[in-house]
Amino acid sequence: MDQIVRLDSRQEAALQAIAERFIVQHKGDPVKALKEMIVLNGHLQERLDALGTARGKSVKQR
């Protein structure tokens, strides 16, 4: 992990509300919701890595 994110009380409350909605979408099962979040984060990380690789190639070609 590169950095620690600190949230103020407003941000914490917003994050809590989003987390609760996400768990409700997974039929109240927090473990199922966590697994889905891990999968989603993995897909997003792959896309970010691909964008970084593509950007690196375009910068080198200049």
C-alpha positions in Angstrom: 0.0 0.0 0.0 1.5 3.3 -1.1 -0.3 5.7 1.3 -2.7 5.9 4.2 -6.0 7.7 3.5 -7.5 9.7 6.3 -11.2 10.6 6.2 -13.0 13.3 8.1 -16.3 12.5 9.7 -18.4 13.6 6.7 -16.3 11.4 4.3 -16.5 8.5 6.8 -20.3 8.8 7.0 -20.6 8.8 3.2 -18.3 5.8 2.9 -20.3 3.9 5.6 -23.6 4.6 3.7 -22.1 3.3 0.4 -20.7 0.2 2.1 -24.1 -0.5 3.7 -25.8 -0.2 0.3 -23.2 -2.5 -1.3 -23.8 -5.1 1.4 -27.6 -4.8 0.8 -27.1 -5.4 -2.9 -25.4 -8.7 -1.9 -28.4 -9.9 0.1 -26.9 -8.7 3.4 -23.8 -10.9 3.2 -20.7 -8.9 4.0 -18.3 -11.7 3.0 -20.0 -11.9 -0.5 -19.8 -8.1 -0.8 -16.2 -8.1 0.2 -15.3 -10.8 -2.4 -17.1 -8.8 -5.1 -15.2 -5.7 -4.1 -11.9 -7.6 -4.4 -12.8 -8.8 -7.8 -13.9 -5.3 -8.9 -10.7 -3.8 -7.6 -8.7 -6.4 -9.4 -10.3 -5.6 -12.7 -9.8 -1.8 -12.1 -6.2 -2.4 -11.2 -5.6 -4.4 -14.5 -7.2 -1.5 -16.5 -5.0 1.1 -14.7 -1.9 -1.0 -15.3 -2.8 -1.3 -19.0 -3.3 2.5 -19.2 0.0 3.0 -17.5 1.8 0.7 -19.9 0.1 2.3 -22.9 1.1 5.8 -21.7 4.7 4.7 -21.0 4.9 3.4 -24.6 3.5 6.6 -26.1 5.9 8.8 -24.0 8.9 6.7 -25.2 7.9 7.0 -28.8 8.1 10.8 -28.7 
